[in-house]
Every structure is written in C-alpha cells, then in structure tokens.
Amino acid sequence: MKQFDAVLTKQRMEQHIQKRLDEKILAGVVAGVWVNGKQAVDVCLGSRDPEKGIAISRETLFRMASMTKPVTGAATMLQVQRGKLELDTPISKWIPAFEKMEVAYSTPEGKILATRPANKQITPRMLLTHSSGLGTGASSVSQWNEFKPKDGQSLQSAVNGYARSLLDFQPGESQLYSACWGMDTLAALVELSADMPYKDFIRKEIFEPLDMVDTTYDPTPAQQAREMAFVDARDGKLVPIQVSAVNGFHVTAAGFPGGGAGLFSTLEDYSHFALMYLNNGTYNGYELLKKETVDQMATPQLPEHFPGMWRYTNWGLSMRVCPEQKAPDQPLTPGTFGWSGAYGTHFWVDRAKNTVGVYMSNLTDGGGAGAPTAFEFERDVMAGYGECE
C-alpha cells in the first residue's frame, strides 16, 4: 500500500474548502485525518459565526444530527455484548406496545389509503439496518407532527407513541432510512435494559471512557458560547437561522435524548469515538467494544439487491458499509464504514488503510452521506493514497 501523502491531502482539502467559503456555500470547517492512530492532517478554515466574524476552531461545538446514530449503535451493541439485548428478539419483549402494529399503504405524498397488520415483529437488527418500516417513508412524514417528541417528553413516552404509528412497509422486507424514530427506539431499549436514563448511560459508558468531554445533548452556557452558528446558504449569502442553543436537531425538542439525532460534539471528541472503532473497539487502552462486536457492526447485514438498498452500499449495524463492488464515484476502500449528519458532518473508518476521516461543518442544508462536501473530503483523503485524481 502506498504511503499516505499528508501534504497533498491537506493542500487539496484547503483548496476545496476555501473555494466553498469564498462562494458563501459554507461558513467554516474543521476536519482531520488520522493514520495509524495519529493525526496526519488538520484543517481549520472559516468562521464559527460569520455575522460576528468569530473564527472557527477545534473547540467549536457542532450539531451532529445523524452522527448521533453511530453512538446509539455502540450503546446498543454494548448491551448486546453484555447479554442484555438480543439482535433478533422482537422489541416487544421490552416495549409491549410494539407487539401488534399496522402497515400503511399510501400515496407518494403520504396519503394513507389502507392498512394491514404487520406480518412480523420489529427486532433491534431491523432498527439498526433501517429495515423495520418505523418512521421511514411517506406515511411516516404525514404522521410526524402527531408523534414527534414534545418539549419535556421522556424518551420512553415518545417511543411508546411511535408504537402507535403506522409502518411504511412490512418489517424486514425493505430498507428505507429512518431519520429519528428507529434509533430513538434503540435508545429506549438501551435505557430499559440498563435500568438507567439513556443520557446517563452513554455519558458513563461511552463519553467518559473515551474522553469525549464536549459531547452532550445539553450544552452548558460555556459550551453554547463555542457553538457553530446555524446558517442557511442562499444566493451567495450566509443567512443566520435563529434556533435554540440547546437543540441539537432543530426539528425535535430541546435536550431530548434521541438515538437518531440531538448530540453536540467537537472534532476532537468525535475523533476519539472514530479511533475506538479503528482500533477494534479500544481507545487509549480502554476496551469499549470487543473486536468481534466491531467486526459485526462493520459487516454488511442486508442481502445484495435487498429492496430499497442502493447496489453500491449496505448497512452494517447502525452505519453505512462500503461493499466490495464500488460505485463509479465512490473513492473509499471496500469495508470502510461510518456515517454523516444532515447539517454537514461526516466520518468514516478504514481499517484496511488504518485511516479515519472526520469532517465538521454546520449548515441548515449541509447534506448527509450524499453531500458534495462528503464525497469531496473522501476523494481528497484517498488522493493521499494515490487512488483519486
């Protein structure tokens, strides 16, 4: 394998990011690349608050949106590893309200035409692979306002509400991304199986051992002072969007401990989490997950040509996995895994090259795994290995 060219990667990253800053497509970015466990590239460009002209820094806090999901995946698999949860046991074992659900048959606009009983029950594996039908399609969008978490609502109360919703397809028979409800339900399962509030569980079991001191659903006033401003890119201008400083995902309740979204974090903190996966479940000598658990999480779970699944990607347990067959524009190594956030955050773990990439920005429409910035970052890093032009 060719030695990584950190100088070339940094040059490419800075060139591409600066172009987006100049065009007012982004406000600011911090990003890093770690090779063999050590940081090889560090990029920090732009503004944390373009209105006030405050420079972005490694200490800037970002809304992680769906990069909350891999944390939920780790929490779930930790409980599976401990024998507290089982991947293929119906979740009604822990939350009886899910025992009998209905499937909606709807128009593309979400108008529900008919319902039928679900022919099987939802399992944690289905939730981890977005194949449960819960909170995942047009009919779920039409039900969002009825069942979305409310201010002050508990995780258990919200998830019991989800159990009254209509599924978008028969469990286990298709795949479609569940933005919040699927992973929220996993967080509720962790909470029940641990007999501990989910916020406390992930703080004690994940954030403290991994030295993730700034990762939280509830930023303190001092942390709020370091938050990335929330902006919208419109017609060559960065327009500030007024949202709560304590809401990690602006369509949900502030402080709600959702498994699908809601966390704040920093580049430094999230790199510790990613490096744990790179090192087969261990960070700085602390074993969070067993290697076999990480291997399982990084293994494609759905059959090839599974309904709803793009042929060039697959789901591991909570994260995207790059399969052997690479898409024409996919630069990453087969077997690489990771995920993204809707506001422009992105990370991946390449155990074959012993490389981690973490990219942090926030924009209302920053885009997730398919965002141009995500592909650009991936290509810039793989260029360091001579694999992209």
N, C-alpha and C positions, 0 to 999 in steps of 0.2 A: 504494500500500500504506500502511495506517495506521501511524503511528509507534508504536514499541513503548513500552508503559507499564510501566516497570520497577517503579514504586512499587506499582501494583496487583498485579503478579505476585508481588513479594516478600510483600505482605500475604497473598495467597491461599496461597502456599506455607507461610508460617509458621503460618497458622491451621490448615491441614490437617495439617501435620507435628506441631504441638503437640497436636492432638486425639489423634493416634495415640500420642504419647508419654504423654499423660495416661491413656490407656486401656491402657497397657502392651502395646501392639501392636508398638512399635518402641522401641529403646533410644536411638538417636541417628542424626542425618542431617546430612551436609554436601552441599550442592548449589549449582550455579551455572548462570547463563545468560550466554552471550556473544553480543553483537550487533555486527556489523561488526568482528569481531576483538577487541573489548574487553569485559571483564566488566561486565555491566549489573546482575546480581543475584547476591548472595552470601548464602547461608543456612547457619547452623551452629547446630543445636539438639540438646540432649540430652546423653547420656553415652557416652563411649567404653567405660567399664566400670561398669555400674550397681552391681555389688557393692561396688566401691571408691569410687564416686562421682566418677570422673575425667571431666571434661568432654571432649566430642568437640571436635576442631579440624581445621583444614585440613591439618594434618600427620599426621592419623590414617591408618594403613595399613589397607586393606580387602582381603579375599579377593575376587578379581574373578570367579571361576568362569568362566562362558562369555563374559564380556567379554575373556577371553583370545583368543577366536576371531577378532575383527577384527584383532588383532595378527598372528595366523597368516596371515590373508588378505593383509595388507600385505606380509608376508615372502614369501609365495608369489608375489604379483603383482610384487614387485620382481625375483624370479628369472625370471618370465615376461618382464618388461620387458627384462631383460638377455639374453634368449635362452637361458637355462639350463634352463628348463622350458617345456613346451607344454601348453596347457589341454586339448587334445583327443587327446593321445597317451596310450595305456594306461600306467598307473603301473608295470606290469611291466617297462617299459623300464629303470626304476631299481631296482625291487624285484621280482625274478623270481618270488618266492613268490606273487604275486598273479595270475599268468598263468592258472591254472585254479582257479576257485572253484566252490563249490556253493551253491545257494539252498535255504533251508529252507522247508517248508510246515508251519505249526504252528497249534496252537490259540491262542485269545486269551491263554491262560495261559502260553504258551511251550512247550508240549509238542510236540516235533518229530515230525511224522507221516511225512514223506517228504522226500527231497532230489532236486534235479535240477541238472545242470550249468548254470552261468551262460551265457547266450547271447551275452554281450558282455563286454568287459573294462572295469574301472573306470578313469576318467580324472580328472585334477585338477578339471575343471569339475564333474563329478558330486560330488566330495567337497566342493567349495565351495558347492554348492547342495543338499546333503543328499539327493541323488537316486541315491546309489551302492548303498544297501542294506546298507552296512557299519556294524555297531554301532548299529542304528537302530530296532529293534522288539522284539516279544515274544520271539522266539527268541534275540536278542542278549542280552536281560536274563537268560535262562536260562543263557547261556554266559559271563556276566560274570566270575564267580569263577574260571573256568578261564583266562581270557585277560587279566584286568586287570593293570596294571603292578604289579610287586612291588618292595619296598624294594631299592634298589641296582641295579635293572634299567636297562639303557640304552634309549634311545628306539628304536634300530634293532631290538634284541631284542624289545621289546614289540610293535612294529609287524609284525615277521615272524610273531609269534604271532597277531596279528589276521588275517593272511592264511590261517591255518588254521581260522578261524571260518566259520560258515555265514551267508550273506547273508540278509536278510529279504525281499528281492524282487529281481527281475531288474534289473541296473544300468540306470539311465536310464529306467525305466518307471514310477516312482512317486517320491514325496517323503515322507520322514519324518525328523525331526530326529535327528541323530547326536550324542549328548551329548559323546563323547570320541574314539572311535576314528577317525572320518573326519578330523577336524582333526589328531589326533596323526599320522596317516599323511602329511598335508601337511607337517607339521613335519619328519618324517623325509625327505621328498623335498627340502625346502629344505636340510637338513643334507647330504644326498648331493650335491646339485647345487652346493653352495657349498664342499664339502670342508672343512667347519668345523662343530664342535658347534653345535646349534641355539641353545643358551643364548648362546654367544659371538656367533653371527650376529645375533640380534635386539638384543643389547646394543650391538654395534658399529654395525650398520646402521640401527637404529631408535631405541633408547633414548638413546644418546649424542647423536646429531644433534638429537633433539627435546627434549633436556634433561629426560629422564624419569629423574631421579636415584634415585627410590624404587621403581621398577618392577622386580620381580625374582621368580624362583622361590625364591630362597634369602635370606630376610631376615636381616640381621646382628642381633646382640644389641641394638644400638641401635635398629634398626628394629622388632624384636619388641616393644620397650618402648612403641612407638607404635601397636601393632596394636589394631584394634577387637575387643573381646571377642566371642566366639561365644556367642550366647544363643538360647534357644527360648522363644517366647511361648506360655504355657499358662495358661488360666483366669485371666487378668488378672495374671499374674506373668511376669517375665523370668527364666528359669532358665538358669544358666551351663552350657555344654556343654564338657567337657574334650576338647580336641583339640590336636594338635601345633602349636606356634607357628610351625613352618616348613612346614606343609602348607596350600597354598592351596586345596585342594579335598579335603575330609576323607575322600572315598572312594577316593582314589588315594595312591600312595606319596609320601612327603615329598620335595620337591626334584625330582620327576620333571618333565622339561621338556615337558609335554603341550601340544599345539597346541589342545586343546579346553578346557582348564581348568588352573589351577595358579598363575597370576600373582597377586602382590600389587601394589597401586598406591595412589596418593593422588588426591584430586580435582585437585590442581594438575597432576600428571603426566599423568593421562588427558585433561585438557582440552587439553594440548599436542597429544596424538595426534588428538583430535577436530578441533582447529583446523587441523591439517595437511590433513585431508580437506575442511574447509570452504574452505580456500584452494587447492583443486585440486592437492593433493599437496605443497605447500610450507609450511614453518614457519620463521618468523623468517629468511627469505631462503634457507633450505636446501631444495632440491628433493629430496624423498624419492621421490615417485612423479610421473610425468608426468600432466598433466591428462587425456589420453586414457585412461590407466590408471584413474584415479579415476572417470571417466565410465563406463567399462566395469563397474567394481565397483558403481556405483550404478544400473545398468540392470537391470530385471527379466530374468532369464535363462530362466525356465520359461514355457511357453505358458499362456495363460489356460485355466482348468479342468483344469490338469495334475492327474493322480491324486494324492490326498493333500494338495493345496495348498488352503488356505482362500482363498476367492474375493477377499477384501479385502486380501491381502498377497502378496508374492512374495519370492523370494531374488535378491539381487544375487550378487556373488562374495564370500561369507563373511558378509554382513549382510542383514537384512531391508530390503526396499524397499517403501515405500507406493505402490501403483499409482494410476492415475487415478481409479478407482472407489473412493470412500471408504466404509468401514463406517459404520453409523449412529452409533457411539460413538467413531469414530476422528477425533481433532482435527487430526492432523498434515497438513501440506501434501503433496499427491502428489509423489513423487520424493524425499521425505525418507528417509534411510537411517540405520541404526545397529543396536544390539543391546543385550542385557541379560545379567545374571548371576543364577543361581539363588538367591543369597543377598540379593538386593535392590539390585543395582547396575543402572544404566540410562543410556544415552546415545543421542542422535540428532544428525544433521547435516541442516539445512535450508538448502540453497544458494540456494533462491529467496528466502528471507527473510534470508539471511546470518546464520543463528542456530544456535547449538549449545547443547544442554542436557546436563548431566552430573549424575547423582544417585547418591549413595553412602550405603549402609547395609549392615549385615550381620545376618542372622537365619537360622537353620537352614532355615526355610521361607519365606524372603523373596519367592520367586517371581521369574520371569524376565520375558519380554516381555509376558506377560498379567497381571502382578501389578497389584492395585488401585493400589499406590503409583506404578507406572509410568504408568498412564493418568491418575491424578490430577496428577502432575507435568506431563505433556504438556498437559492441559487448563488448568492454571494458567498455563503459559507462553503458550499460544495465546490465553488470555483477555487477555493483554497486548497482543495484536493485535486485540482486539475480536471474536474468532472463536469464543469459547466463553462460555457463561453462568457 
